[in-house]
Amino acid sequence: MFSNFRLSMTWVHTWFGLVLGFVLMVCFFFGSLSVFDREIDRWAIPETRFDAQPMPSFDKVLLPALQQLEPDEVDYATNMPKLHDPAKGEMTPRTELPVDEYWAYVTHRDPVLAAGVGYGVPLAKNPEDHNHIHKNVTLDPRTGAVLPDDKLKIGSHWFYPMHYSLQLKWKNLGIWIVGLAALMMLAALVTGVIVHRKVFREFFTFRPWKRTQRASLDLHNLTGVVALPFHFFFAFTGLVIFASFYFLPVTSTLLDPLHKQHEIHEAATTGLPHDAAGVPGTMSSVDAMVEEAKRRWAARDMAGEVGFLVMHHVGDANSYVSIYRAGSDRVALVGEGIHFKTSTGEVLSEDPPRTPVSEVNEFLTGLHLQHFEHWFLRWLYVLGGLLGAVCIATGFIFFVEKRKSQHAKSGSNGSRVVDSLAVTTVTGMVMAAVGMLVINRILPADLLGKADWEKAAFWTVWGLSFVHAYVRSAPVANGLFNPAWREQCWGVVALSISAVLLNWATTGDHLIKTVFTDTYWPVAGVDLSLMACAVMSGWAALKLARRERGADVPVGKTEKQSGSDTGEVAHA
């Protein structure tokens, strides 16, 4: 099919990159935003703008709050009919479901605390599957007050899931698409190294004064080479993290009996009851268990706070409490769990030393999810993610620029379609994200269904950006620039500045206050990032306008000279 191996690798790199590059662009951009997802949450929900808190007292704060909760109505209506066996008796009313589990989770970056209750299902169809109806809430750890949970956590519940699921929840389709894109990205990285043999030279080559085609290729190569280890690592570790999900069709069928036997064996080995005894039990002080866990961690030279706490088989003689350390001082995602008998507070088990395989897995997982306290490294993650986005975006531009003159002569609309999709995936995606923040500040805080309005605004802005990009892409069919690039850059400028001003108008938290007088970096960081986005988008719009006026021919160059650049790039 191809005259040599390198040409075949060029074909793979080009078409895999083009077809799945739109997905990868979403992954890189929203993955970069996810590095500071909790900070974005603080910006979007002003009532949670206070300092991060440690795990509060379970006995005095958490338990009274959790005992007041009732099973979620939607979860009950959706799942109870599936879990209940009518042949065994009548369905238990929602408010009478027995409590089976309490849990609470806090991080060093999140002022609020996530907590929940698991309710058992009497007369369940399959009791061995641990059927539960849930109620998950957000608590103020200072008081135990339940905060309204109808407000969308834009950072952690929208931008973060977007980077690995595309928010396509039907049959988990988005996760499968992203997994395929990550696999193809690994292939694109390998083929890219083969295609670009002079990698070291391309590390130092960037000529922005050249034609768009040449400059975009230089920038594509430069960003690809600079962040090559980062790109490879994140594509690979993303697949590692979701490996169990991708093998779910096998693990949930062929290996399910083996998994259940392993649970029973593990319970016998660790002394942690696998099933409830069916006999009422008492509850001793969980706070005392927390103090003992901290003492044991300190004795192992790993003093720290509690990150996750869960009580199993609540109210049963077999109830036990699992306390996990907040491992924000290390890369590996480990909890060093210690498990206590609820009725007496005695230690039942401590998590055993990790195997080499599990240590590698936990290190790779932790390095991808970055739960650690290292702000400089977090910003490097943002930089690496944005470099990935730039690499893909310039790949789109180079693809269009290389072919649009040829397509114009043949009457093909291929370049016009690709360019419209590129505009939508680059500037349109940024407009959708920033537009969501604007709508968040415009809509009243107590508006019923505000989260749904914010989600609708996100998709609406993104959809309209494609319509605008395609309508304005007519010049591409004639081998010229698409003005939608410049116009949407100005749209990003307007939306970014509006978001900062609206935050000031609606909360009183302006940059002078959040940076100098009453420093609160989560909000200040989002505002400063929005202003930086506005500055860069405005600069890009001005540069694009200059290129459009110059018909993409640098000042002082003849058509013959610019044509030689095109031939050089085509040859490359």
SEBA-747937 format. One record per residue (C-alpha): x, y, z. Coordinates in steps of 0.2 Angstrom, whole numbers, padded with zeros to 4 digits, always signed. Example, Ala and Ser with C-alpha at 12.3 -4.5 7.8 and 13.67 -1.06 7.14 Angstrom:
! residues 2
+0062-0022+0039;+0068-0005+0036;
***
This chain:
! residues 572
+0000+0000+0000;+0014+0012+0004;+0032+0013-0003;+0040+0012+0014;+0037+0009+0032;+0039+0028+0037;+0025+0033+0025;+0014+0019+0032;+0017+0027+0050;+0013+0044+0043;-0004+0038+0037;-0007+0030+0054;-0001+0046+0063;-0012+0057+0053;-0028+0048+0052;-0028+0041+0070;-0024+0058+0076;-0037+0067+0066;-0052+0055+0069;-0049+0053+0088;-0040+0070+0090;-0056+0078+0094;-0059+0066+0109;-0041+0068+0115;-0043+0087+0114;-0057+0086+0126;-0047+0074+0138;-0032+0086+0138;-0042+0102+0141;-0054+0096+0154;-0040+0085+0162;-0030+0102+0164;-0045+0110+0172;-0047+0094+0183;-0031+0098+0192;-0040+0112+0201;-0057+0105+0201;-0060+0108+0219;-0055+0126+0217;-0067+0128+0203;-0080+0121+0215;-0077+0135+0227;-0078+0148+0214;-0095+0141+0208;-0103+0138+0225;-0099+0154+0235;-0106+0147+0252;-0092+0134+0252;-0078+0147+0252;-0069+0144+0268;-0053+0135+0273;-0051+0117+0271;-0055+0107+0286;-0048+0090+0293;-0060+0075+0297;-0072+0081+0311;-0077+0072+0326;-0087+0057+0321;-0096+0055+0338;-0101+0073+0340;-0102+0080+0322;-0104+0066+0309;-0115+0053+0317;-0129+0065+0323;-0129+0072+0305;-0130+0055+0297;-0143+0048+0308;-0155+0062+0302;-0154+0057+0284;-0166+0047+0274;-0164+0036+0259;-0163+0046+0242;-0181+0046+0234;-0174+0044+0217;-0162+0030+0221;-0176+0021+0230;-0189+0023+0216;-0176+0018+0203;-0168+0003+0212;-0179-0004+0225;-0191-0013+0213;-0175-0021+0205;-0168-0027+0221;-0184-0032+0231;-0191-0050+0229;-0210-0049+0229;-0211-0067+0233;-0203-0065+0250;-0215-0051+0256;-0220-0033+0254;-0208-0019+0249;-0201-0010+0264;-0206+0009+0265;-0192+0020+0260;-0190+0028+0277;-0190+0011+0286;-0175+0004+0277;-0161-0001+0290;-0145+0008+0290;-0130-0004+0285;-0116+0008+0281;-0109+0026+0286;-0095+0034+0277;-0086+0051+0276;-0072+0058+0265;-0062+0074+0265;-0047+0080+0256;-0034+0094+0259;-0041+0105+0245;-0059+0103+0249;-0067+0113+0263;-0083+0103+0263;-0085+0085+0267;-0093+0071+0257;-0103+0059+0267;-0116+0046+0265;-0127+0032+0271;-0130+0015+0264;-0147+0007+0268;-0149-0012+0267;-0163-0020+0257;-0174-0032+0267;-0180-0047+0257;-0168-0043+0243;-0167-0054+0227;-0148-0057+0230;-0143-0054+0248;-0125-0059+0244;-0123-0045+0232;-0124-0032+0246;-0139-0023+0239;-0140-0005+0245;-0150+0011+0243;-0140+0027+0246;-0141+0044+0252;-0125+0055+0249;-0124+0072+0255;-0111+0087+0257;-0108+0092+0275;-0100+0108+0283;-0087+0099+0293;-0086+0114+0306;-0104+0111+0311;-0111+0095+0303;-0124+0105+0294;-0130+0097+0278;-0127+0109+0264;-0139+0110+0249;-0133+0097+0237;-0143+0103+0222;-0130+0115+0216;-0118+0108+0203;-0100+0106+0208;-0094+0112+0191;-0076+0107+0194;-0077+0090+0202;-0094+0084+0195;-0093+0091+0177;-0076+0096+0171;-0068+0081+0179;-0079+0068+0173;-0079+0076+0156;-0061+0072+0154;-0063+0053+0155;-0082+0050+0151;-0086+0065+0139;-0102+0065+0150;-0109+0051+0139;-0117+0040+0152;-0128+0029+0141;-0120+0011+0143;-0104+0021+0149;-0101+0025+0131;-0090+0040+0134;-0078+0029+0145;-0076+0017+0131;-0073+0030+0118;-0060+0039+0129;-0051+0022+0131;-0051+0019+0113;-0044+0037+0110;-0030+0034+0124;-0025+0017+0115;-0024+0026+0098;-0015+0040+0106;-0001+0028+0111;+0000+0022+0093;+0000+0040+0087;+0015+0045+0099;+0025+0030+0093;+0022+0033+0075;+0025+0052+0078;+0042+0048+0084;+0045+0037+0069;+0039+0050+0057;+0049+0064+0065;+0066+0057+0065;+0075+0073+0069;+0067+0074+0086;+0081+0084+0095;+0082+0097+0081;+0063+0099+0082;+0064+0103+0100;+0073+0119+0096;+0063+0123+0080;+0049+0136+0080;+0047+0149+0067;+0031+0159+0070;+0035+0171+0056;+0033+0158+0043;+0017+0154+0034;+0003+0146+0045;+0006+0129+0038;+0024+0129+0043;+0022+0138+0059;+0008+0126+0065;+0019+0111+0060;+0034+0118+0070;+0023+0121+0085;+0015+0104+0083;+0032+0095+0083;+0038+0106+0097;+0024+0103+0110;+0024+0085+0105;+0042+0083+0109;+0043+0094+0125;+0028+0085+0133;+0031+0067+0125;+0034+0058+0142;+0019+0067+0149;+0008+0062+0135;+0013+0044+0135;+0012+0043+0154;-0006+0050+0155;-0013+0040+0141;-0005+0024+0148;-0010+0027+0166;-0028+0032+0161;-0029+0014+0153;-0022+0006+0169;-0034+0015+0180;-0049+0009+0170;-0042-0008+0166;-0054-0017+0178;-0069-0007+0169;-0063-0012+0152;-0062-0030+0157;-0079-0029+0166;-0088-0041+0154;-0076-0054+0159;-0074-0050+0178;-0093-0049+0180;-0097-0065+0172;-0083-0078+0171;-0073-0072+0186;-0088-0067+0197;-0088-0083+0207;-0069-0082+0210;-0071-0064+0216;-0084-0069+0229;-0074-0083+0235;-0059-0071+0237;-0070-0060+0247;-0074-0074+0259;-0056-0079+0260;-0050-0062+0263;-0063-0059+0277;-0057-0075+0286;-0039-0070+0284;-0041-0052+0290;-0054-0056+0303;-0066-0043+0295;-0084-0050+0295;-0090-0052+0277;-0108-0053+0282;-0119-0046+0296;-0122-0058+0311;-0140-0053+0312;-0138-0050+0331;-0139-0032+0337;-0123-0024+0343;-0117-0008+0352;-0106+0006+0346;-0091+0012+0356;-0082+0029+0353;-0076+0031+0335;-0066+0046+0339;-0055+0035+0351;-0053+0023+0336;-0047+0038+0326;-0034+0043+0339;-0028+0025+0340;-0026+0025+0321;-0016+0041+0321;-0005+0034+0335;-0001+0019+0325;+0002+0029+0309;+0014+0040+0319;+0023+0025+0326;+0026+0020+0308;+0034+0037+0304;+0019+0042+0293;+0009+0054+0305;-0006+0061+0296;-0025+0065+0296;-0039+0054+0292;-0045+0055+0274;-0059+0041+0273;-0069+0033+0286;-0082+0020+0284;-0093+0009+0296;-0099-0007+0290;-0114-0017+0296;-0121-0003+0307;-0130-0009+0322;-0124-0027+0320;-0113-0037+0331;-0101-0040+0316;-0100-0021+0314;-0082-0014+0311;-0075+0003+0307;-0061+0005+0293;-0051+0021+0295;-0039+0026+0280;-0025+0039+0281;-0026+0054+0270;-0010+0051+0259;-0008+0069+0252;+0010+0069+0258;+0015+0055+0245;+0012+0051+0227;+0006+0033+0229;-0013+0032+0231;-0013+0022+0248;-0024+0023+0263;-0014+0012+0276;-0031+0006+0282;-0034+0001+0301;-0050-0009+0305;-0058-0009+0322;-0072-0018+0330;-0086-0006+0332;-0093-0013+0349;-0076-0013+0358;-0064-0002+0348;-0051-0016+0347;-0040-0017+0332;-0046-0031+0321;-0033-0029+0306;-0021-0017+0298;-0018-0017+0279;-0003-0029+0276;+0012-0023+0267;+0009-0020+0248;+0016-0032+0235;+0027-0025+0221;+0013-0026+0209;+0001-0016+0220;+0014-0003+0224;+0017+0000+0205;-0001+0001+0202;-0004+0013+0217;+0010+0024+0212;+0004+0025+0194;-0014+0029+0199;-0008+0042+0212;+0003+0050+0199;-0012+0052+0187;-0025+0057+0200;-0013+0069+0209;-0021+0069+0227;-0004+0075+0234;+0000+0092+0241;+0013+0099+0228;+0007+0115+0220;+0021+0117+0209;+0019+0100+0202;+0001+0103+0199;+0004+0118+0188;+0016+0107+0178;+0002+0095+0176;-0009+0110+0169;+0006+0115+0158;+0008+0097+0151;-0011+0095+0148;-0012+0112+0139;+0004+0107+0129;-0006+0091+0123;-0021+0102+0118;-0009+0114+0108;-0001+0099+0100;-0018+0092+0094;-0025+0109+0089;-0010+0113+0078;-0011+0096+0071;-0029+0100+0065;-0023+0117+0058;-0009+0109+0049;-0020+0096+0041;-0032+0109+0035;-0019+0121+0029;-0010+0108+0019;-0025+0102+0010;-0037+0117+0008;-0030+0124-0008;-0031+0107-0016;-0049+0104-0010;-0053+0122-0016;-0048+0117-0034;-0057+0100-0033;-0073+0107-0025;-0071+0096-0010;-0078+0102+0007;-0067+0091+0017;-0056+0105+0024;-0071+0115+0028;-0079+0102+0038;-0062+0098+0047;-0059+0116+0051;-0076+0119+0058;-0074+0104+0069;-0057+0110+0074;-0064+0128+0079;-0078+0119+0089;-0065+0108+0098;-0053+0122+0102;-0061+0139+0104;-0079+0132+0105;-0074+0121+0120;-0066+0135+0129;-0081+0146+0126;-0093+0132+0133;-0082+0130+0149;-0081+0148+0152;-0099+0151+0147;-0104+0139+0160;-0096+0149+0173;-0104+0165+0167;-0122+0157+0168;-0117+0150+0185;-0115+0168+0191;-0130+0175+0182;-0143+0163+0188;-0150+0165+0205;-0142+0154+0219;-0159+0147+0224;-0165+0144+0207;-0174+0127+0206;-0165+0115+0194;-0150+0128+0192;-0138+0113+0189;-0148+0108+0174;-0148+0126+0167;-0129+0126+0169;-0127+0110+0160;-0139+0115+0146;-0129+0132+0144;-0113+0122+0142;-0120+0111+0128;-0129+0125+0120;-0114+0136+0119;-0104+0122+0112;-0117+0118+0099;-0119+0136+0094;-0100+0137+0092;-0100+0123+0079;-0115+0131+0069;-0105+0148+0069;-0089+0139+0064;-0097+0130+0049;-0107+0145+0043;-0092+0156+0044;-0081+0143+0036;-0085+0147+0018;-0069+0155+0014;-0060+0139+0018;-0068+0131+0003;-0059+0144-0007;-0042+0141+0001;-0043+0156+0014;-0044+0158+0032;-0060+0154+0043;-0064+0170+0052;-0073+0159+0065;-0056+0157+0073;-0054+0175+0076;-0072+0179+0081;-0073+0165+0094;-0056+0171+0101;-0065+0187+0105;-0080+0177+0112;-0068+0169+0124;-0061+0186+0129;-0079+0193+0132;-0085+0178+0142;-0069+0177+0153;-0069+0195+0158;-0088+0194+0161;-0086+0179+0172;-0073+0188+0183;-0084+0204+0184;-0100+0194+0188;-0090+0185+0202;-0086+0202+0209;-0104+0208+0207;-0113+0193+0215;-0101+0189+0229;-0090+0204+0232;-0074+0193+0230;-0064+0204+0218;-0045+0201+0214;-0039+0214+0226;-0048+0206+0240;-0044+0188+0236;-0026+0191+0233;-0021+0205+0245;-0034+0210+0259;-0043+0194+0262;-0032+0181+0253;-0042+0166+0246;-0032+0158+0233;-0045+0145+0226;-0056+0160+0220;-0041+0171+0216;-0033+0157+0205;-0049+0155+0195;-0051+0173+0192;-0033+0175+0187;-0034+0160+0176;-0049+0168+0167;-0040+0184+0165;-0025+0175+0158;-0036+0166+0146;-0044+0183+0140;-0026+0190+0137;-0020+0175+0127;-0036+0174+0117;-0036+0193+0113;-0018+0191+0108;-0022+0176+0097;-0037+0186+0089;-0026+0201+0084;-0013+0189+0077;-0026+0180+0067;-0033+0197+0061;-0016+0202+0055;-0013+0185+0045;-0030+0187+0037;-0026+0205+0031;-0009+0198+0025;-0017+0184+0016;-0006+0172+0026;+0010+0179+0017;+0023+0186+0028;+0028+0204+0025;+0043+0204+0013;+0040+0187+0006;+0035+0184-0012;+0022+0171-0017;+0036+0161-0025;+0045+0161-0008;+0029+0156+0002;+0026+0143-0011;+0043+0135-0007;+0038+0134+0011;+0022+0124+0007;+0033+0112-0004;+0045+0110+0011;+0031+0106+0023;+0023+0094+0011;+0040+0085+0008;+0042+0084+0027;
***
